[in-house]
C-alpha cells in the first residue's frame, strides 16, 4: 500500500476498517502522530484529537458488532 498525505479532512470508513485508528496505515511517516483508537460504532462519526481528521462510518454494520 502506498503512503499518501491526508489532504482530505473527512474519510469514509466501513465496518471492515474497525477497530478504527488514526493515523491510518497509508499515512506518510512525516505526517503521522501517535496511534489513537477512535470510537465510531455508536455515533457513526469520530474526530481525531491529534490531527482533526473526521471519520464517517458508511454501510451496514459488520456481523458480530453491536
CHARMM internal coordinates of N, CA and C (Angstrom, degrees):
IC EDIT
DIST 1 N 1 CA 1.4371
DIST 1 CA 1 C 1.5240
ANGL 1 N 1 CA 1 C 108.41
DIST 1 C 2 N 1.3033
ANGL 1 CA 1 C 2 N 117.02
DIHE 1 N 1 CA 1 C 2 N 129.64
DIST 2 N 2 CA 1.4586
ANGL 1 C 2 N 2 CA 121.81
DIHE 1 CA 1 C 2 N 2 CA -179.25
DIST 2 CA 2 C 1.5209
ANGL 2 N 2 CA 2 C 110.55
DIHE 1 C 2 N 2 CA 2 C -75.78
DIST 2 C 3 N 1.3091
ANGL 2 CA 2 C 3 N 116.37
DIHE 2 N 2 CA 2 C 3 N 145.90
DIST 3 N 3 CA 1.4528
ANGL 2 C 3 N 3 CA 120.36
DIHE 2 CA 2 C 3 N 3 CA 176.91
DIST 3 CA 3 C 1.5161
ANGL 3 N 3 CA 3 C 108.92
DIHE 2 C 3 N 3 CA 3 C -84.60
DIST 3 C 4 N 1.3241
ANGL 3 CA 3 C 4 N 116.00
DIHE 3 N 3 CA 3 C 4 N 139.21
DIST 4 N 4 CA 1.4541
ANGL 3 C 4 N 4 CA 121.32
DIHE 3 CA 3 C 4 N 4 CA -179.56
DIST 4 CA 4 C 1.5160
ANGL 4 N 4 CA 4 C 109.66
DIHE 3 C 4 N 4 CA 4 C -134.69
DIST 4 C 5 N 1.3145
ANGL 4 CA 4 C 5 N 115.55
DIHE 4 N 4 CA 4 C 5 N 156.61
DIST 5 N 5 CA 1.4467
ANGL 4 C 5 N 5 CA 121.22
DIHE 4 CA 4 C 5 N 5 CA 175.39
DIST 5 CA 5 C 1.5205
ANGL 5 N 5 CA 5 C 108.40
DIHE 4 C 5 N 5 CA 5 C -84.09
DIST 5 C 6 N 1.3092
ANGL 5 CA 5 C 6 N 118.13
DIHE 5 N 5 CA 5 C 6 N 138.03
DIST 6 N 6 CA 1.4555
ANGL 5 C 6 N 6 CA 121.77
DIHE 5 CA 5 C 6 N 6 CA 179.57
DIST 6 CA 6 C 1.5215
ANGL 6 N 6 CA 6 C 108.70
DIHE 5 C 6 N 6 CA 6 C -83.32
DIST 6 C 7 N 1.3326
ANGL 6 CA 6 C 7 N 116.36
DIHE 6 N 6 CA 6 C 7 N 92.28
DIST 7 N 7 CA 1.4555
ANGL 6 C 7 N 7 CA 120.44
DIHE 6 CA 6 C 7 N 7 CA 178.21
DIST 7 CA 7 C 1.5197
ANGL 7 N 7 CA 7 C 111.20
DIHE 6 C 7 N 7 CA 7 C -89.28
DIST 7 C 8 N 1.3367
ANGL 7 CA 7 C 8 N 116.94
DIHE 7 N 7 CA 7 C 8 N -24.52
DIST 8 N 8 CA 1.4540
ANGL 7 C 8 N 8 CA 121.11
DIHE 7 CA 7 C 8 N 8 CA 176.12
DIST 8 CA 8 C 1.5121
ANGL 8 N 8 CA 8 C 108.52
DIHE 7 C 8 N 8 CA 8 C -85.70
DIST 8 C 9 N 1.2951
ANGL 8 CA 8 C 9 N 115.64
DIHE 8 N 8 CA 8 C 9 N 140.80
DIST 9 N 9 CA 1.4506
ANGL 8 C 9 N 9 CA 119.36
DIHE 8 CA 8 C 9 N 9 CA -179.73
DIST 9 CA 9 C 1.5252
ANGL 9 N 9 CA 9 C 111.68
DIHE 8 C 9 N 9 CA 9 C -98.91
DIST 9 C 10 N 1.3563
ANGL 9 CA 9 C 10 N 118.15
DIHE 9 N 9 CA 9 C 10 N 1.99
DIST 10 N 10 CA 1.4473
ANGL 9 C 10 N 10 CA 122.89
DIHE 9 CA 9 C 10 N 10 CA 175.61
DIST 10 CA 10 C 1.5154
ANGL 10 N 10 CA 10 C 108.20
DIHE 9 C 10 N 10 CA 10 C -126.99
DIST 10 C 11 N 1.3242
ANGL 10 CA 10 C 11 N 116.48
DIHE 10 N 10 CA 10 C 11 N 123.94
DIST 11 N 11 CA 1.4550
ANGL 10 C 11 N 11 CA 121.61
DIHE 10 CA 10 C 11 N 11 CA -179.67
DIST 11 CA 11 C 1.5178
ANGL 11 N 11 CA 11 C 107.81
DIHE 10 C 11 N 11 CA 11 C -123.99
DIST 11 C 12 N 1.3342
ANGL 11 CA 11 C 12 N 116.16
DIHE 11 N 11 CA 11 C 12 N 125.50
DIST 12 N 12 CA 1.4539
ANGL 11 C 12 N 12 CA 120.70
DIHE 11 CA 11 C 12 N 12 CA 176.32
DIST 12 CA 12 C 1.5247
ANGL 12 N 12 CA 12 C 108.91
DIHE 11 C 12 N 12 CA 12 C -89.04
DIST 12 C 13 N 1.3186
ANGL 12 CA 12 C 13 N 115.75
DIHE 12 N 12 CA 12 C 13 N 132.41
DIST 13 N 13 CA 1.4597
ANGL 12 C 13 N 13 CA 122.11
DIHE 12 CA 12 C 13 N 13 CA -179.70
DIST 13 CA 13 C 1.5243
ANGL 13 N 13 CA 13 C 108.99
DIHE 12 C 13 N 13 CA 13 C -125.28
DIST 13 C 14 N 1.3232
ANGL 13 CA 13 C 14 N 115.69
DIHE 13 N 13 CA 13 C 14 N 161.52
DIST 14 N 14 CA 1.4616
ANGL 13 C 14 N 14 CA 120.96
DIHE 13 CA 13 C 14 N 14 CA 177.76
DIST 14 CA 14 C 1.5211
ANGL 14 N 14 CA 14 C 109.09
DIHE 13 C 14 N 14 CA 14 C -118.39
DIST 14 C 15 N 1.3102
ANGL 14 CA 14 C 15 N 115.92
DIHE 14 N 14 CA 14 C 15 N 176.61
DIST 15 N 15 CA 1.4660
ANGL 14 C 15 N 15 CA 121.03
DIHE 14 CA 14 C 15 N 15 CA -178.73
DIST 15 CA 15 C 1.5239
ANGL 15 N 15 CA 15 C 111.81
DIHE 14 C 15 N 15 CA 15 C -59.76
DIST 15 C 16 N 1.3354
ANGL 15 CA 15 C 16 N 118.00
DIHE 15 N 15 CA 15 C 16 N -27.17
DIST 16 N 16 CA 1.4658
ANGL 15 C 16 N 16 CA 119.44
DIHE 15 CA 15 C 16 N 16 CA 179.77
DIST 16 CA 16 C 1.5258
ANGL 16 N 16 CA 16 C 111.85
DIHE 15 C 16 N 16 CA 16 C -70.24
DIST 16 C 17 N 1.3326
ANGL 16 CA 16 C 17 N 118.25
DIHE 16 N 16 CA 16 C 17 N -14.02
DIST 17 N 17 CA 1.4650
ANGL 16 C 17 N 17 CA 122.50
DIHE 16 CA 16 C 17 N 17 CA 178.76
DIST 17 CA 17 C 1.5292
ANGL 17 N 17 CA 17 C 112.40
DIHE 16 C 17 N 17 CA 17 C -88.20
DIST 17 C 18 N 1.3288
ANGL 17 CA 17 C 18 N 116.64
DIHE 17 N 17 CA 17 C 18 N -1.70
DIST 18 N 18 CA 1.4627
ANGL 17 C 18 N 18 CA 120.51
DIHE 17 CA 17 C 18 N 18 CA -178.11
DIST 18 CA 18 C 1.5162
ANGL 18 N 18 CA 18 C 110.82
DIHE 17 C 18 N 18 CA 18 C -84.93
DIST 18 C 19 N 1.3076
ANGL 18 CA 18 C 19 N 120.94
DIHE 18 N 18 CA 18 C 19 N 146.48
DIST 19 N 19 CA 1.4483
ANGL 18 C 19 N 19 CA 125.14
DIHE 18 CA 18 C 19 N 19 CA -2.20
DIST 19 CA 19 C 1.5276
ANGL 19 N 19 CA 19 C 110.66
DIHE 18 C 19 N 19 CA 19 C -70.74
DIST 19 C 20 N 1.3098
ANGL 19 CA 19 C 20 N 115.18
DIHE 19 N 19 CA 19 C 20 N 140.25
DIST 20 N 20 CA 1.4620
ANGL 19 C 20 N 20 CA 122.07
DIHE 19 CA 19 C 20 N 20 CA -174.73
DIST 20 CA 20 C 1.5237
ANGL 20 N 20 CA 20 C 110.93
DIHE 19 C 20 N 20 CA 20 C -82.70
DIST 20 C 21 N 1.3216
ANGL 20 CA 20 C 21 N 115.54
DIHE 20 N 20 CA 20 C 21 N 134.46
DIST 21 N 21 CA 1.4626
ANGL 20 C 21 N 21 CA 119.39
DIHE 20 CA 20 C 21 N 21 CA 173.77
DIST 21 CA 21 C 1.5224
ANGL 21 N 21 CA 21 C 109.48
DIHE 20 C 21 N 21 CA 21 C -140.02
DIST 21 C 22 N 1.3128
ANGL 21 CA 21 C 22 N 115.05
DIHE 21 N 21 CA 21 C 22 N 155.63
DIST 22 N 22 CA 1.4624
ANGL 21 C 22 N 22 CA 123.04
DIHE 21 CA 21 C 22 N 22 CA 176.98
DIST 22 CA 22 C 1.5168
ANGL 22 N 22 CA 22 C 106.14
DIHE 21 C 22 N 22 CA 22 C -127.70
DIST 22 C 23 N 1.3187
ANGL 22 CA 22 C 23 N 119.38
DIHE 22 N 22 CA 22 C 23 N 137.94
DIST 23 N 23 CA 1.4541
ANGL 22 C 23 N 23 CA 126.90
DIHE 22 CA 22 C 23 N 23 CA 0.12
DIST 23 CA 23 C 1.5280
ANGL 23 N 23 CA 23 C 111.67
DIHE 22 C 23 N 23 CA 23 C -75.03
DIST 23 C 24 N 1.3269
ANGL 23 CA 23 C 24 N 114.28
DIHE 23 N 23 CA 23 C 24 N 159.45
DIST 24 N 24 CA 1.4565
ANGL 23 C 24 N 24 CA 119.99
DIHE 23 CA 23 C 24 N 24 CA 178.37
DIST 24 CA 24 C 1.5192
ANGL 24 N 24 CA 24 C 110.11
DIHE 23 C 24 N 24 CA 24 C -77.49
DIST 24 C 25 N 1.3301
ANGL 24 CA 24 C 25 N 117.55
DIHE 24 N 24 CA 24 C 25 N 162.82
DIST 25 N 25 CA 1.4705
ANGL 24 C 25 N 25 CA 120.29
DIHE 24 CA 24 C 25 N 25 CA -177.27
DIST 25 CA 25 C 1.5294
ANGL 25 N 25 CA 25 C 114.20
DIHE 24 C 25 N 25 CA 25 C -60.47
DIST 25 C 26 N 1.3347
ANGL 25 CA 25 C 26 N 118.26
DIHE 25 N 25 CA 25 C 26 N -22.72
DIST 26 N 26 CA 1.4616
ANGL 25 C 26 N 26 CA 119.86
DIHE 25 CA 25 C 26 N 26 CA -177.66
DIST 26 CA 26 C 1.5297
ANGL 26 N 26 CA 26 C 112.68
DIHE 25 C 26 N 26 CA 26 C -95.88
DIST 26 C 27 N 1.3209
ANGL 26 CA 26 C 27 N 118.45
DIHE 26 N 26 CA 26 C 27 N 12.29
DIST 27 N 27 CA 1.4593
ANGL 26 C 27 N 27 CA 121.55
DIHE 26 CA 26 C 27 N 27 CA 177.08
DIST 27 CA 27 C 1.5269
ANGL 27 N 27 CA 27 C 109.66
DIHE 26 C 27 N 27 CA 27 C -76.14
DIST 27 C 28 N 1.3381
ANGL 27 CA 27 C 28 N 116.22
DIHE 27 N 27 CA 27 C 28 N 138.63
DIST 28 N 28 CA 1.4622
ANGL 27 C 28 N 28 CA 119.80
DIHE 27 CA 27 C 28 N 28 CA 178.70
DIST 28 CA 28 C 1.5243
ANGL 28 N 28 CA 28 C 109.75
DIHE 27 C 28 N 28 CA 28 C -63.51
DIST 28 C 29 N 1.3004
ANGL 28 CA 28 C 29 N 116.21
DIHE 28 N 28 CA 28 C 29 N 145.43
DIST 29 N 29 CA 1.4570
ANGL 28 C 29 N 29 CA 121.65
DIHE 28 CA 28 C 29 N 29 CA -174.56
DIST 29 CA 29 C 1.5282
ANGL 29 N 29 CA 29 C 112.11
DIHE 28 C 29 N 29 CA 29 C -59.60
DIST 29 C 30 N 1.3203
ANGL 29 CA 29 C 30 N 118.56
DIHE 29 N 29 CA 29 C 30 N -39.70
DIST 30 N 30 CA 1.4694
ANGL 29 C 30 N 30 CA 120.28
DIHE 29 CA 29 C 30 N 30 CA -178.13
DIST 30 CA 30 C 1.5238
ANGL 30 N 30 CA 30 C 111.44
DIHE 29 C 30 N 30 CA 30 C -68.18
DIST 30 C 31 N 1.3233
ANGL 30 CA 30 C 31 N 116.96
DIHE 30 N 30 CA 30 C 31 N -21.04
DIST 31 N 31 CA 1.4522
ANGL 30 C 31 N 31 CA 121.39
DIHE 30 CA 30 C 31 N 31 CA -176.68
DIST 31 CA 31 C 1.5284
ANGL 31 N 31 CA 31 C 111.43
DIHE 30 C 31 N 31 CA 31 C -98.77
DIST 31 C 32 N 1.3092
ANGL 31 CA 31 C 32 N 117.79
DIHE 31 N 31 CA 31 C 32 N 8.07
DIST 32 N 32 CA 1.4579
ANGL 31 C 32 N 32 CA 121.85
DIHE 31 CA 31 C 32 N 32 CA -174.29
DIST 32 CA 32 C 1.5289
ANGL 32 N 32 CA 32 C 111.74
DIHE 31 C 32 N 32 CA 32 C -85.22
DIST 32 C 33 N 1.3019
ANGL 32 CA 32 C 33 N 115.30
DIHE 32 N 32 CA 32 C 33 N 160.27
DIST 33 N 33 CA 1.4583
ANGL 32 C 33 N 33 CA 123.44
DIHE 32 CA 32 C 33 N 33 CA 173.81
DIST 33 CA 33 C 1.5237
ANGL 33 N 33 CA 33 C 106.37
DIHE 32 C 33 N 33 CA 33 C -139.82
DIST 33 C 34 N 1.3183
ANGL 33 CA 33 C 34 N 119.34
DIHE 33 N 33 CA 33 C 34 N 174.55
DIST 34 N 34 CA 1.4642
ANGL 33 C 34 N 34 CA 119.55
DIHE 33 CA 33 C 34 N 34 CA 178.78
DIST 34 CA 34 C 1.5261
ANGL 34 N 34 CA 34 C 111.14
DIHE 33 C 34 N 34 CA 34 C -56.42
DIST 34 C 35 N 1.3262
ANGL 34 CA 34 C 35 N 116.53
DIHE 34 N 34 CA 34 C 35 N 141.76
DIST 35 N 35 CA 1.4702
ANGL 34 C 35 N 35 CA 120.95
DIHE 34 CA 34 C 35 N 35 CA -179.21
DIST 35 CA 35 C 1.5234
ANGL 35 N 35 CA 35 C 109.49
DIHE 34 C 35 N 35 CA 35 C -67.96
DIST 35 C 36 N 1.3210
ANGL 35 CA 35 C 36 N 114.34
DIHE 35 N 35 CA 35 C 36 N 132.53
DIST 36 N 36 CA 1.4519
ANGL 35 C 36 N 36 CA 121.41
DIHE 35 CA 35 C 36 N 36 CA 176.70
DIST 36 CA 36 C 1.5297
ANGL 36 N 36 CA 36 C 107.66
DIHE 35 C 36 N 36 CA 36 C -131.89
DIST 36 C 37 N 1.3373
ANGL 36 CA 36 C 37 N 115.86
DIHE 36 N 36 CA 36 C 37 N 132.24
DIST 37 N 37 CA 1.4587
ANGL 36 C 37 N 37 CA 120.36
DIHE 36 CA 36 C 37 N 37 CA 177.59
DIST 37 CA 37 C 1.5203
ANGL 37 N 37 CA 37 C 108.26
DIHE 36 C 37 N 37 CA 37 C -86.24
DIST 37 C 38 N 1.3276
ANGL 37 CA 37 C 38 N 115.36
DIHE 37 N 37 CA 37 C 38 N 136.34
DIST 38 N 38 CA 1.4587
ANGL 37 C 38 N 38 CA 121.31
DIHE 37 CA 37 C 38 N 38 CA -173.46
DIST 38 CA 38 C 1.5262
ANGL 38 N 38 CA 38 C 110.91
DIHE 37 C 38 N 38 CA 38 C -112.79
DIST 38 C 39 N 1.3387
ANGL 38 CA 38 C 39 N 117.85
DIHE 38 N 38 CA 38 C 39 N 125.72
DIST 39 N 39 CA 1.4599
ANGL 38 C 39 N 39 CA 121.31
DIHE 38 CA 38 C 39 N 39 CA 178.35
DIST 39 CA 39 C 1.5311
ANGL 39 N 39 CA 39 C 110.13
DIHE 38 C 39 N 39 CA 39 C -78.30
DIST 39 C 40 N 1.3083
ANGL 39 CA 39 C 40 N 117.30
DIHE 39 N 39 CA 39 C 40 N 105.68
DIST 40 N 40 CA 1.4577
ANGL 39 C 40 N 40 CA 121.55
DIHE 39 CA 39 C 40 N 40 CA -175.53
DIST 40 CA 40 C 1.5271
ANGL 40 N 40 CA 40 C 112.30
DIHE 39 C 40 N 40 CA 40 C -116.88
DIST 40 C 41 N 1.3113
ANGL 40 CA 40 C 41 N 117.49
DIHE 40 N 40 CA 40 C 41 N -14.39
DIST 41 N 41 CA 1.4629
ANGL 40 C 41 N 41 CA 121.65
DIHE 40 CA 40 C 41 N 41 CA -172.07
DIST 41 CA 41 C 1.5275
ANGL 41 N 41 CA 41 C 113.59
DIHE 40 C 41 N 41 CA 41 C -61.86
DIST 41 C 42 N 1.3210
ANGL 41 CA 41 C 42 N 118.97
DIHE 41 N 41 CA 41 C 42 N -40.41
DIST 42 N 42 CA 1.4687
ANGL 41 C 42 N 42 CA 120.78
DIHE 41 CA 41 C 42 N 42 CA -174.39
DIST 42 CA 42 C 1.5231
ANGL 42 N 42 CA 42 C 113.41
DIHE 41 C 42 N 42 CA 42 C -76.94
DIST 42 C 43 N 1.3179
ANGL 42 CA 42 C 43 N 117.75
DIHE 42 N 42 CA 42 C 43 N -43.24
DIST 43 N 43 CA 1.4686
ANGL 42 C 43 N 43 CA 120.38
DIHE 42 CA 42 C 43 N 43 CA -174.01
DIST 43 CA 43 C 1.5175
ANGL 43 N 43 CA 43 C 113.57
DIHE 42 C 43 N 43 CA 43 C -99.52
DIST 43 C 44 N 1.3434
ANGL 43 CA 43 C 44 N 117.01
DIHE 43 N 43 CA 43 C 44 N -20.31
DIST 44 N 44 CA 1.4601
ANGL 43 C 44 N 44 CA 120.12
DIHE 43 CA 43 C 44 N 44 CA -178.15
DIST 44 CA 44 C 1.5165
ANGL 44 N 44 CA 44 C 113.51
DIHE 43 C 44 N 44 CA 44 C 86.49
DIST 44 C 45 N 1.3403
ANGL 44 CA 44 C 45 N 117.56
DIHE 44 N 44 CA 44 C 45 N -3.41
DIST 45 N 45 CA 1.4639
ANGL 44 C 45 N 45 CA 122.08
DIHE 44 CA 44 C 45 N 45 CA 176.49
DIST 45 CA 45 C 1.5125
ANGL 45 N 45 CA 45 C 109.55
DIHE 44 C 45 N 45 CA 45 C -141.20
DIST 45 C 46 N 1.3413
ANGL 45 CA 45 C 46 N 114.77
DIHE 45 N 45 CA 45 C 46 N 151.71
DIST 46 N 46 CA 1.4619
ANGL 45 C 46 N 46 CA 120.66
DIHE 45 CA 45 C 46 N 46 CA 176.68
DIST 46 CA 46 C 1.5192
ANGL 46 N 46 CA 46 C 108.49
DIHE 45 C 46 N 46 CA 46 C -149.17
DIST 46 C 47 N 1.3142
ANGL 46 CA 46 C 47 N 116.14
DIHE 46 N 46 CA 46 C 47 N 149.57
DIST 47 N 47 CA 1.4547
ANGL 46 C 47 N 47 CA 122.91
DIHE 46 CA 46 C 47 N 47 CA -179.90
DIST 47 CA 47 C 1.5207
ANGL 47 N 47 CA 47 C 108.66
DIHE 46 C 47 N 47 CA 47 C -120.93
DIST 47 C 48 N 1.3409
ANGL 47 CA 47 C 48 N 116.40
DIHE 47 N 47 CA 47 C 48 N 127.34
DIST 48 N 48 CA 1.4556
ANGL 47 C 48 N 48 CA 120.39
DIHE 47 CA 47 C 48 N 48 CA 178.34
DIST 48 CA 48 C 1.5303
ANGL 48 N 48 CA 48 C 109.43
DIHE 47 C 48 N 48 CA 48 C -72.46
DIST 48 C 49 N 1.3383
ANGL 48 CA 48 C 49 N 117.56
DIHE 48 N 48 CA 48 C 49 N 125.69
DIST 49 N 49 CA 1.4629
ANGL 48 C 49 N 49 CA 120.07
DIHE 48 CA 48 C 49 N 49 CA -179.63
DIST 49 CA 49 C 1.5276
ANGL 49 N 49 CA 49 C 113.84
DIHE 48 C 49 N 49 CA 49 C -71.13
DIST 49 C 50 N 1.3295
ANGL 49 CA 49 C 50 N 117.50
DIHE 49 N 49 CA 49 C 50 N -17.36
DIST 50 N 50 CA 1.4644
ANGL 49 C 50 N 50 CA 120.51
DIHE 49 CA 49 C 50 N 50 CA -179.64
DIST 50 CA 50 C 1.5233
ANGL 50 N 50 CA 50 C 112.80
DIHE 49 C 50 N 50 CA 50 C -86.43
DIST 50 C 51 N 1.3284
ANGL 50 CA 50 C 51 N 116.82
DIHE 50 N 50 CA 50 C 51 N -52.47
DIST 51 N 51 CA 1.4678
ANGL 50 C 51 N 51 CA 119.45
DIHE 50 CA 50 C 51 N 51 CA -171.92
DIST 51 CA 51 C 1.5234
ANGL 51 N 51 CA 51 C 113.86
DIHE 50 C 51 N 51 CA 51 C -111.33
DIST 51 C 52 N 1.3307
ANGL 51 CA 51 C 52 N 117.87
DIHE 51 N 51 CA 51 C 52 N -7.42
DIST 52 N 52 CA 1.4527
ANGL 51 C 52 N 52 CA 120.73
DIHE 51 CA 51 C 52 N 52 CA 177.31
DIST 52 CA 52 C 1.5211
ANGL 52 N 52 CA 52 C 114.86
DIHE 51 C 52 N 52 CA 52 C 80.58
DIST 52 C 53 N 1.3218
ANGL 52 CA 52 C 53 N 117.99
DIHE 52 N 52 CA 52 C 53 N 6.89
DIST 53 N 53 CA 1.4539
ANGL 52 C 53 N 53 CA 120.36
DIHE 52 CA 52 C 53 N 53 CA 178.17
DIST 53 CA 53 C 1.5210
ANGL 53 N 53 CA 53 C 109.14
DIHE 52 C 53 N 53 CA 53 C -68.14
DIST 53 C 54 N 1.3323
ANGL 53 CA 53 C 54 N 115.65
DIHE 53 N 53 CA 53 C 54 N 133.28
DIST 54 N 54 CA 1.4580
ANGL 53 C 54 N 54 CA 121.47
DIHE 53 CA 53 C 54 N 54 CA 177.89
DIST 54 CA 54 C 1.5179
ANGL 54 N 54 CA 54 C 108.56
DIHE 53 C 54 N 54 CA 54 C -99.00
DIST 54 C 55 N 1.3202
ANGL 54 CA 54 C 55 N 116.00
DIHE 54 N 54 CA 54 C 55 N 133.13
DIST 55 N 55 CA 1.4621
ANGL 54 C 55 N 55 CA 122.58
DIHE 54 CA 54 C 55 N 55 CA 178.65
DIST 55 CA 55 C 1.5194
ANGL 55 N 55 CA 55 C 108.33
DIHE 54 C 55 N 55 CA 55 C -112.09
DIST 55 C 56 N 1.3300
ANGL 55 CA 55 C 56 N 116.08
DIHE 55 N 55 CA 55 C 56 N 138.61
DIST 56 N 56 CA 1.4620
ANGL 55 C 56 N 56 CA 121.79
DIHE 55 CA 55 C 56 N 56 CA 177.83
DIST 56 CA 56 C 1.5216
ANGL 56 N 56 CA 56 C 108.76
DIHE 55 C 56 N 56 CA 56 C -124.80
DIST 56 C 57 N 1.3342
ANGL 56 CA 56 C 57 N 115.65
DIHE 56 N 56 CA 56 C 57 N 128.94
DIST 57 N 57 CA 1.4580
ANGL 56 C 57 N 57 CA 122.05
DIHE 56 CA 56 C 57 N 57 CA 179.25
DIST 57 CA 57 C 1.5269
ANGL 57 N 57 CA 57 C 109.02
DIHE 56 C 57 N 57 CA 57 C -84.98
DIST 57 C 58 N 1.3349
ANGL 57 CA 57 C 58 N 116.79
DIHE 57 N 57 CA 57 C 58 N 125.61
DIST 58 N 58 CA 1.4515
ANGL 57 C 58 N 58 CA 121.42
DIHE 57 CA 57 C 58 N 58 CA 179.94
DIST 58 CA 58 C 1.5199
ANGL 58 N 58 CA 58 C 110.01
DIHE 57 C 58 N 58 CA 58 C -120.24
DIST 58 C 59 N 1.3099
ANGL 58 CA 58 C 59 N 116.44
DIHE 58 N 58 CA 58 C 59 N 159.35
DIST 59 N 59 CA 1.4503
ANGL 58 C 59 N 59 CA 120.71
DIHE 58 CA 58 C 59 N 59 CA 177.20
DIST 59 CA 59 C 1.5020
ANGL 59 N 59 CA 59 C 113.00
DIHE 58 C 59 N 59 CA 59 C 83.21
DIST 59 C 60 N 1.3098
ANGL 59 CA 59 C 60 N 115.10
DIHE 59 N 59 CA 59 C 60 N -177.47
DIST 60 N 60 CA 1.4613
ANGL 59 C 60 N 60 CA 122.70
DIHE 59 CA 59 C 60 N 60 CA -178.69
DIST 60 CA 60 C 1.5259
ANGL 60 N 60 CA 60 C 110.49
DIHE 59 C 60 N 60 CA 60 C -77.34
DIST 60 C 61 N 1.3209
ANGL 60 CA 60 C 61 N 117.10
DIHE 60 N 60 CA 60 C 61 N 149.62
DIST 61 N 61 CA 1.4637
ANGL 60 C 61 N 61 CA 119.28
DIHE 60 CA 60 C 61 N 61 CA 176.27
DIST 61 CA 61 C 1.5223
ANGL 61 N 61 CA 61 C 111.54
DIHE 60 C 61 N 61 CA 61 C -64.36
DIST 61 C 62 N 1.3016
ANGL 61 CA 61 C 62 N 116.24
DIHE 61 N 61 CA 61 C 62 N 149.69
DIST 62 N 62 CA 1.4664
ANGL 61 C 62 N 62 CA 121.21
DIHE 61 CA 61 C 62 N 62 CA 179.22
DIST 62 CA 62 C 1.5173
ANGL 62 N 62 CA 62 C 109.61
DIHE 61 C 62 N 62 CA 62 C -71.47
DIST 62 C 63 N 1.3087
ANGL 62 CA 62 C 63 N 116.38
DIHE 62 N 62 CA 62 C 63 N 149.42
DIST 63 N 63 CA 1.4663
ANGL 62 C 63 N 63 CA 120.37
DIHE 62 CA 62 C 63 N 63 CA 177.49
DIST 63 CA 63 C 1.5221
ANGL 63 N 63 CA 63 C 108.71
DIHE 62 C 63 N 63 CA 63 C -63.60
DIST 63 C 64 N 1.3122
ANGL 63 CA 63 C 64 N 115.33
DIHE 63 N 63 CA 63 C 64 N 135.63
DIST 64 N 64 CA 1.4584
ANGL 63 C 64 N 64 CA 120.47
DIHE 63 CA 63 C 64 N 64 CA 179.65
DIST 64 CA 64 C 1.5078
ANGL 64 N 64 CA 64 C 112.82
DIHE 63 C 64 N 64 CA 64 C 93.55
DIST 64 C 65 N 1.3367
ANGL 64 CA 64 C 65 N 118.53
DIHE 64 N 64 CA 64 C 65 N -10.35
DIST 65 N 65 CA 1.4630
ANGL 64 C 65 N 65 CA 121.21
DIHE 64 CA 64 C 65 N 65 CA 176.24
DIST 65 CA 65 C 1.5223
ANGL 65 N 65 CA 65 C 108.58
DIHE 64 C 65 N 65 CA 65 C -94.18
DIST 65 C 66 N 1.3217
ANGL 65 CA 65 C 66 N 116.86
DIHE 65 N 65 CA 65 C 66 N 150.95
DIST 66 N 66 CA 1.4691
ANGL 65 C 66 N 66 CA 121.54
DIHE 65 CA 65 C 66 N 66 CA -178.74
DIST 66 CA 66 C 1.4950
ANGL 66 N 66 CA 66 C 109.46
DIHE 65 C 66 N 66 CA 66 C -89.82
END
COOR INIT
IC SEED 1 N 1 CA 1 C
IC BUILD
